[in-house]
């Protein structure tokens, strides 16, 4: 009985809710019908303001061109023929023309850059019959002023046009000592301006755009207007008194807005208007019939559908409740299983965590006991660094997966160099490549855009996770091939990066691949268990790729290897390209890798270098010998280290034997330079480039070697320019302060400590000019944290103090942490542990005034 009463109560509540929802839908639909027209009007006004901005920008750009021509003509004492020839050579647009008309006599004659319509060689033009389209007395010669006519008929082409004007002084063609006054007209067909007036919404396709002056006279007239003056048109078909007309004139010339009016057929229409900011006295008018505006009506089909849906829910409510209870039980079991999996994971990965910890503690003891043996201390410190980095990776993985599971992982896009990302990948991979003697190769293809705009931290993490997995799970002597290429993207202003890593490692079973992107998943294999890791890398990678809108694919076969492919659409950064040329360089490329040879040849050719290639050492020696015998040596020889038959070291020895030391030689390799530096220099190497070979990398290496021009890399290696700078370091931890102070002191940089945020604020507030050049600000500090301190500094009344550059130095390294520092007024972010290269880079940016 009690169960039946509960069921009836649930049904009654559902019926009441259903009726309430239906009533709400009816009220909402009616309200939407009333509000939709207001939204349409606002949208039409917004479109009008947008067109005004487009028009203003267009008028300004065209006037700038006209002014540039006039300035050049006035500065170079030209005849009319020379001026017309200059203008004709300066632009190639088939739609525009230019007239130079003499104004110092009544003929108003001159020359055109284009022949008169119907002729081939008649460039003469006369405005005597129609008069100049603009009053010369009204020309405003101030910078930024726009001198443009109303629409008129071009006497040369018969086309309705606008003319942008400026005065010029010419040399008389018959008497070079005589000057003649003229006006320069840059003539644009009105259709060219009208083509820029495009409505983004299809239902506005019948709308018209017109231009009027401050009195309502048409500059460009739409088809629906019957009078020659918009104000007269308005008065002719609408009841309005004198005050209303004056109010309309005032609004048209001073503000943007809209109003409804009747047209010549007594139809209601909407007029939206906006004054042209670039040309005082002009106003843009957008016209559309009211019937073309979208008006919401009560959708009875929607109401009926909602009612039916609610009835359906009512009848199946009890069934749903039963199903929901079943799902709750299943979810509880899944949660219990997940917790058990995490517990099992923590118990099984204890070895992974303890291994680097034991290494750090043990090696520290060894170093302390052998302080008099520098070699032992250096070796111990090196191994401590490797163990610390591995432990940091474990911690970062666990922190990242916690953010992923809580849904707090976010992206912070910045401008970055894909070259730096790739160089970082190669550098990070070198220790494991050398340790396991892995055949490592890194190819790039068609990378035309160096600077991109995305979350560099996340892209780095994705690329490093995949590559480090390949290196970890590839046995000694195996092979890892990396391919990074740029493809066209379907997204505007973006490129598609395709990152492919193929290894000959142990591979994965089909069963494991079904859940390899789940957290804490590791393949059950004795070989896998011997490799340190959290089982979180692929889960984090998949989440980050999904967050960036990309794809990740995997092909693997147990015992044969694995190939991961990541595709990301990345926006191109708005970065001015560096002017790079190697026009004077005559280079020889030597490599057995056909793909790299072709890519490097194309890259150098794009830099205007002359390039010849050799696919083996023997072929290269023949080519070098032939050129040397002709006393025509190459400017530079670029040779790969590892080649079959004769490696790069031997090739360099023989080249030196043939040519002596005159020809510069650059060695390229996918491996660390330190491994072969001694033998390479002994063989005659002058420089080294690490694969992959980017355009910027090749340019800088050759440029520095041949001393063609100063390069950023050469400048960054010398830190003498920043010696003597003064920095304030806000750091509460004594050890951290000692580290950064010592490192800064080695570069001649004077550091002052602030033990917390409040001390930092007081120090900046009381500082004299020149006391501090910038502030390094820790975030987690007692008394006042770094975020509050940065805000307090930015609020200081003294301008010099409140604008001092502030760089965050914190262990909070997530993207949202970086964004929080920037929102507080900081100028940069360096994650702990401190990378001294980044510190010096930020200091140099301050020194050069780029921060």
N, C-alpha and C positions, 0 to 999 in steps of 0.2 A: 504493500500500500504506500509506504514511504517512498519507494523507488518510483512508483507511478506518479505520485505527486511531484517529485523532483523533475520527472520527464515533462509533465504538463507545465511546470514553472519555466523550464528551459524553453519550451515551445512558445509560451506567452511572451517571454522576454525577447525571443527572436522575432516574433510578429511585431512587437513594439519597436524594436530596432529597425526592422524592415520598413515600417511606415515612416519612421523618423528619417531614414536615409532617403526614401522616395521624396518626402517633403523637402528635404535639404537639396536634392538634385533639382527639383522644380525651382526653388528659390535661387539656386546658384545659376541655373540656365537663364532665368530672367535677368539676373544681375549681369551675367556675362553679355547678354544682348544689349544691355544699356551701356556697358563699359567698352564694348568692342570698338564702337565708332571713335571713342576718345583715344583708344590705343592706336587705331589706324591713322588718326590725325597726327598724333605724336610721331608715329613712324614716318609719315610723309614729311613732317617738318624736319626730322632727323636727316632724311634723304636729301632734303633741300640744303640744309647746312653743310652736308658732305659735298654736294655739288658746288656750293659756294667756295669751299676750301680748295676743291679741284680747280675751279675757275681762277681763284686768286693765285694759286701756285703756277698755273699755266701762264697767266698774264705777267707775273713777275719773271718767270724764266724767259719768256719771249722778249720782254723789255730789256733784260740783261744782255741777251744776244745783240739786240739793236744797239744798246749803249756801248758794248764791246767793239762792234764794227765802227761806230762813230768815233770812239776814242782812238782807235788804231789809225783811221783815216786822218783825223785831225793832228795826230802826232807824227805822221810820216809825209806830209806835204804832197798829196796825190792830186793828179788830174782826175776828171770824172771817169775817163776810160780806165785809169789805173784803179780807181776805187771800185768800179763795177767788176773789174777782173779779180780784185782781191775778194770781194763778197762772193763772186761766183765760185771761187776756189775754196772758200771757207765753209760752204755747206752744200749738201747734195740731196736735200729733201725735194722730191718732185712736186710737193704741194705748195711750197712757199716760193716767194719771189721778193725782190727788192727793187725799189725805184729811188734814184737820186734826182731830185727836181730842183732846178735853180730858182731861187726866190728873190734875186736881186734885179729882176726885170719882170715885165708883165706877161711874158710868154708862158711861164710855169712849165717849161720844157725840160727834158732830161733824158736819162737812159734807164733801161730796165735790164735786170740780169737774165730775163727770159724774153724770147722774141714774141711779138704780137701774135695773137691767135690767127692762124691761117697763113702765117709767113714763116720763113726760116731764118732770115737775117735782119729783120726790122726790129731793132732794139730801142728805137726812139719812143718816147712817151710824153704826153702832154696833158696837163690838168687845167688848161685854160678854159675848156668848155664846162667842166663840172666843178672847178675850184678844188683847192686842197681839202682833204677830208678832216683836217684839224686846224684850228686857228693857231698860227705861229706865236701870237702874243700870249696864248694860254699855255704854252709849253712850260712845264716845271722842270728845271734843270738840276734840282737837288737830287742827291744820291737816294736811290730807293723809290723815286717818283715814277709813276707809270703814265706815259703819254700815248694813249691809244684812241683811235677814232671810233665813231659809231660805224655801223655796217654801211658800206657804199659799194658802187659798182666799179671794179677794177678796170680802168680804161684800156689796159693791154689785153686782158683776157675776157672781160665781160662778166666775171664771176663776182658774186657778193662776197666782200672781204672786210677784214679789219686791218688797220695799219698802225704799227708801232713806230713812233717817230723820235727823231733826234736831229739837232742841227749839226751841220758839218761845214767846214771851210775848205775849199778846193783851190788848186792852182789852175789858172786860166790855161787852157790847152794851147792857145796861140801866143800868150805872153806870160812867161814863167814868173815875172815879177808881180803879176797882178793876181789878187785873190778874188774868189767868187763865193758868195754865200748860197747855201743850198740846204735842203731838208732831206734826210734819209728816211725812207719808209720801208719797214719790214712788213710785208703783206702776207696775211694768213687768211685763207678762205674761211668763211664763217662755219662751213661744214666741219672743218677740222676741230674747232672748239665744240661744236654740237656733238661730234662723235664721242667726246669725253663725257657727255651728259648721259650716262647709262644708269637706269634704275635697276637695283639688284633684285627686285621682286617682280615676278611675271605679271601680276595683276595691275601693275603700274605701266604696262606696255603702251597704253593709249595716252599716257600723260605727256604734256608738252612743257618745254622749258623756254623762257624768254628772258631778255635783259632789257631793263629800262633805266633811264637816267633820273635825276632827282625831281624832274618835272613830270615824270611819267611817259616821256617820249621813248619810243622803242629803239633800242640799239640792235637787238635781234628779236624778231617778231614771230610768235607762234601762229598757227593757221586759224585758231579759234577766235582770235581777236579781230574785230571788224574795224575799229577806229585806228587812227595813227597815234593815239595817245591812250595809255592804259587808264588814266584817271577819267578821261572822257568816255571810254568804253564802260567803265564802272558806273558812271552817272547816267549813261544812256539806258541801262537795263535794270537799274536798282534805285529804289527810293532812298535818297540821301540828301541831307541839307548841307549848307556851306561848312558848318562846323565839322560834320562827319567827313567831308572831303579833306579838310585841312588835317584832321586827325589821322586819316589814312595816309596822307603824304608824309606826315611826321613819322609814323610807324614804319613805313616802307624804307625810310632813309636812316633810321636809328636803331632798329632792333629786328630780330627774326621772329617769325610767328606765322599765323594762318587765319583765314576767315572764309566763310561760305558766301557765295554771291550767285546771282542768276546770269546766265550767258545770253546770247542774242536769241536763242530759241526758248528762253524762259526755263531752262533746265538748271537745276542746282549743281553747282560745281565748287570745288575746294581750291583755294589759292594759298600756297605756302610761299613765303618770301624770306630772303636773307640778304642784307647789304653786303656788297663785295668789299672785304676789308682792305684789299690791295689797291682799290681804285675808288676813292671817295666819290659818292654821288651815283654810283651804279648799284642796282639791286637785281638779284636773280629771282624770277617768278616761276613757280611750278604750278601747272594747271592740270586738274583731273576732274572728270565728272563724278559727282557724288555716288552715282549708281555703280561705279567701278570699285568703290571702297567695300571692304569685307564687313558685313554686318552679321553678327551671330544671332540666331533665332533659337527658340526652344526646340530642342531635338527630342521629339516624342519617341522616336525609335530608341534613343538612348535611355529615356525614362522607362520605356517598356522592357528594354533589355536588362536594366538594373533590377526592375521588379521581378522578372523571371529568374535572374541570377540569385536574388535573395530567397525566392521560393525554393529554388534548387538547394541552396544552403540550408534552408529550414528543414527540408525533408531528409537531408543526409547529415544533419548535425550529429546525431547520435553515432552514426557509422564513423564519422570523422573522429569523434572523441575516442572511440575504441581504438581506431588506427593510431591516433596520436599517443595514446597510452602505451601501445606496443612500441612505437618509435622511441618514446622516452626510456623504456626499458633497454632497448638496443643501444641508445646513446650512452646510457649509464655504463653498459658493458664495454662499449668502445672506449669511453674515457678511462675506465679501469684498466683496459688493455694498454692504452697509450701511456698511462702512468707506470704500468709495469714495464713497458718497453724502455721508457726513459731510465727507470731504476736499473734494469738489466744493462742498458748502455753505460750508465755511470760506473757500474761495477766492473764491466768488461774493458772500459777505456782507462782504468786507473793506471795501467802500464804506460799509456800514451802521455798522461799528464805527469806522472812521476819521473819518466825518463829524462825530459829536459830539466826538471827541477833537480834531480840527482846530479845531472851533469854540471849544472850551474854551481851547486854547493861544493861538489868534489873538485871542480876545476878552480874555484875560488881558493880552496884550501891549498891546492898545489901551487897556485901563484903566490900565496902568502909565504909559503915555506921556501920558495925559490926566488925571493926578491933580488938576489944577487946574480941571477941567471937571466939576462934579458931575453934570450931566445925562448926559454921555457915560459916566462911570463907572457911574452907576445903570443906564443902558440896557445896558451891557456885563455888569454883574453879573446883571441879570435874564435875559439871554440865556444866560449861563453856567449859571444855575440850571436853565433849561429843557433845555439840552444835557446837563447832569449827570444830571437825572432820566431822560432818555431812555437814557443810557448805563447807569444803574442798572437800568432795565427790561430792557435787553439782558442784563446780567449775571445778574439774577434769573431770567430765562427759562432761560438755560443751566444755572444751578445747579439750578433746579427739575426740568428734564428729566433731569438726571443722577440726581436722587433718584428720579424716577419709574422710570427704566430699571433702577435698582439695587433697586427694591422697598422703599426706605426712607422713602417719603413716608407720613406718618401724620397723624392728626387730633388736635388738642388743643381740646376744646370749652370754651367760656367763656360766661358770660352777657354779652349785648351788646344794643344798641339798633338795631333795623332802621332807625330814623329817622337815626341817625348814619351808618349804611352808605349810605343813600340820599343824604344831604346830601354825603357824601364823593364819591359818584359824580357828582353835579351839579357840585361844585366842581372836580373833576379834569377834567371835560369842557369847562369854560368856555373855556379858552384856545384850543382847537382849534375850538370852535363859533364863537367870534368871529373867529378868523383866517380861516376858510373860509366865514363868513356862512351857516352851516347852520341850517335851520329845525328847531330842537330842541324837542321836547315830551316831558314826563315825566308820566305818569299813575299814580296809585295807586288801587286799588279794594279796598274792604272790609278794610282793614288794621286789625284790632281788637286785635292783640297786638303791642305795641312791643318787649317784652323777650323774647329767644329764647336758646336754649342750644345752641350749635354752635361750629364752628371759624370764628370771624369772619374770620381772616386768609384762609382758603381761599375763603369765600363772597365776600369783597371781591375776591379775585383773579379768581374766575370772572366776577363781574359786570363788573369793570373790563376784563378781556380782551375780552369780547364787545362792550362799548360802545366801547372804544378802536378795535377793528377796524372797527366800523360808521363811526366818525368818520373813521378814516384812509382807508378805501376809498370814502368818499362824496365826490364832487367838490364844488367850491365852489358854493354856492347850492342844494345838495341838501337832503334831509330825513332826519332820524333821529327815530323815535318810540320811546319806552320805556314799557312798561306793566308795573307790578308789582302783583300782586294776591294776596290770601290766600284759600285755599280750604280746606274741611275735609279732614283727612288720615285715611287708613285706620289710621294708627298712633295709639294712645292717648296723650293728653297732647301732641299735636303739631299743627302746621298745615302745609299745603302752600303753599309760595311758588312762584308761577309768574312768571318773569322773561322778558319778551318784548322783543326789540330788532329793529325793522324799519327798514331804510334804503333809500334810492333810489340806492345806489352802483352799482359796476360789475358786481356779481353774480359768480357762479361757474358754470363749465361742469359738465355732468354727469360728465365724465371726472375732473375734479379733485375733485368731491364724494365720489367713491368712496374716495379716500385722503386727504381733507383733515385727518383727525385723526392722520396719521402725522407723526413728528418731522421737522423741516427741510423740510416741504412748503410750497411757495408756488406759486401759479398762474403759469404762464408767460405774461406779458403785459407790454407796455412800460409800461402804467400802474401795474401792481403793482410792477414793478422800481423805479419812482421813489419808492415808499413805503418808509420805513425799517422794518425788522423782522427777526426771526430765523426766522420760520416755525415757531416753537415754541408760540405762544400757544394755538392750538386743541388741539394735542396735550396740553398741560398742563391746559387747561380740561376736556377730555374725561376725563382721568385723575382729576381732582379731583371732578368730578361723579359718576363711577362710585364713587370712594372714599366719597363721602357718600351713596351709595345713590339718587342722583337720575337724571334722564334729560335728554338734550339732543337737540333736533330742529332740523333746518335745512331751510328752503325757499329756493331761490334760482333765479334765471333770469338768464343772462348778459345784461348790458346794462340790466337792469331793477331789480335790487336783491336784498337778502337779508334773511331773517327767521330769527333764532335764538330758540328757546324752551327755557328751562331750568326744570325742575320739581324741587323739593327738599322732602322731608319734614323739618321742623325742629322739635325739641322746644320747648315753651313754657317759658320760665324761670320759676322760682318767685320772682317779684318782686311786691311789694305795689304795686298800682296807685295812681298819684297821684290824690288827690282833686281833680278839676278840674271847675269849673262856671263858666258865664258867664250865670247866671240873669238878671242885670240888663241884659244886652246886647241891643240892638235893632239888627240889622245889615242892610246892603244889600250883596248880592253882584252884581258886574257882570262878565260874561264871555260871549264868543260861543261858547265851547266848552261844549256841552250836558253832556258827560260830567263835565267838571271842575265845572261849575256844580252839577249834581246831587250829586256826591260831596262838595263843600264844604258844600252846604246840609245834607246828612245829617249831616256831621261836626259842624257848629255846632249843629244841633238836638239831637244827642246830648249836647252840653255845656249844654243847657237854654237856649240863646240863641233869641231870636225872629229869624227870618230871612226876608227878602224878596229876590227875585232879579230881575235885568234882563239880557236877552240882548244888549243893545246900549247904546252911550253915550247915544243919543237917549232910549231908554226910561228909562234911569237918571236923566237930567236931569228928565224929567217927574215921576218918583216923588219925587225929592229936592225939586223945587219944590212939589209938592202937600203934602208933609209940612211943609216950611218955612212955607208959608202958614198952616198950622194950628198953628204954634208947637209942632210935635212932631217935631223933627229926629231922624234916626237917631243911635244911639250911636257907630256907626263905619260907614264905607263902605269896602268892599274891592273894588278895581277892577283888572282885568287891563291890562297895558301894551299888548300888541299885539292890537288888534281892528280889523276892517274898518270903513271909514267914518270913525269917530272913535276915535282911540286913547286909552289911559288918561291920557296927559299932558294932552290936550285936555279930556277929561272932568273932570279935577281942576281945570283952570283955570276951567271954567264952573261947577262946583260951588262953588268959592270965590267966584265972582262972584255966585252966588245966595245963599249962606249966610254968606259971610265966613269967618273962621277958626275958627268954633265947632265944626264937625263934624270929628273926626279921620278921616284918609283913609290907607289902607294900599294900597300898590301891589304887585301880584303879577306875577312873571315867571319864565320858565325861564332867564333870562340873568343875568349878573353885575350886581349893584347899581351897581358903580362906573361902568359904561358909561352909565347914565342918571341917576346921582345928582344931578348939578347941575341938569339940566332938570326932574327930578321934584320936587326940593325947591322950585325956583322956581315950579312949578305948584301947590304946596301939599301935597305928600306929607309925612305925619308918620312913616311907617314903611314897611318893605319886607319881603316874604316871598318866598322863592324856592320855585318848584315843585320837587317835588310837595308838596301841602298835606296834611301829616299832622295828626292830632288834636292832638298835643303842640305842633307848630309854630304852628298857629292859636291855641291857647290861650295860649302864651307871648307871642306878638306882641300879641294884643289885651289880655292882662293887663298887660303892661308899658306899653302905650300909654295905657290907661285907668286905670292905677295901682290895679287891683282888689286885688292881693295881691303879695307878694314872690315872685320866681321865681328858680330856680337860675341861669338864664342871666344875669339882672341881677347876681347876686352874683359870677359867674365873671368878668365883665368888669372888676371892680374887684379888683386884686391887692394892695391896701393891707393886707388882712388877713394876708398871709403875709410882709410886709416884716419884716426883723429875724430871720428864722429862720436857723439855722446848719446847714450841710450839710457832710459829708465826701465829697469826690469822689476815688475811687480810679481814677486814669487815668495811664498811663505815657507817653502821647503828648503832647508839648508843645503842639502845635497844637490838638488836641482839648480839652486843659485850658484853653487861652487862650479858646477859643470859649465853652465852657460857663460859665467864670468870668465872662466879660464879660456874657453873657446874664443870668446870675443877679444880677449886680451891678446891672443896669439895673432890677431889681425890688426892690432893697433886701435881697437875700438874701446872707448872708456865706458864702463857700465856702472850705474848707481842702483842700489837695491831699495825696493819698497816692500816691507814685510807683509802688507795687506793692501786691499783696495783703498782704504781711507788714507793710508800713508801716501799712496800713489797720487790720489787726488790733491792732497795737501802739497806734495812736491811739485806737481805741475802748476798749481795755483800760485805758488810762491816763487816759481822759477823766473830767472832773468832771461832776456833774449840770448839764445845761444847755449843755454844750460843743457837742453835736451833736444835732440833731433827727432826722436820717436820714442814710443813706449811699447815694450813687450809686456802683455797683460795676461797673467794666469787667470783662470775663471773661478776655480774652486779655492777660495781663501777665507780665513776667518775675518770677523769684524765687518768687512764689506767685500762681497765677491766681485769678480772682474766685470760682470755685466752691469751691476749697479755703478761701479767705478767709472766705466766707459760713459754711461749716461750722465754721471755727475761732471765729468771732464767736459763733455760736449755742452753742458749747460753753464759753464764758467763764463763770466762777463767779458773777460779778456779774450780778444779774437785770436791772438797768437796761441794762447793756451788751449782754447776750445777747439782749435783746428789741427792740433798736433796729431800726426799719424799714430794710430794704435793698432798693433798686431796681436791677435789672440794667440797664446801658447798654452794649449790645454790638451788633456787626454781625452776630452769629449770630441770624438772624431767623426761622428755621424753627420750626414748632410744637414739634418735639422739643427744640429748643434752649431754648424758653420753659419746657417741662416740666422740663428738667434744672436750670434756675435755681430753679424752685419747689421741686424735690426737695432742693436744697441749703439751703433755708431762707429764700430771698428772698421778698419780698412783692409784687413787681411786675416788669415787663419793659418797657423802652423800646428799640426798635430804632434803630441808627444808620443814616443821619444823624439827629441829634437833632431832634425836633419840640418846640419850646419849649412849645407848648400842652399836650403830654402831660407835660412836666416840671412845669409849674405845677399841672397837675391832680393829679399824685401828691403834690406838696408840700402842696397844699390838703387832700388826703385825710388826710395825717399831722396837719396842723393841726387838722382837725375830728375826729380820733380814729377815723377809719374804716379805718385800715390797721393 
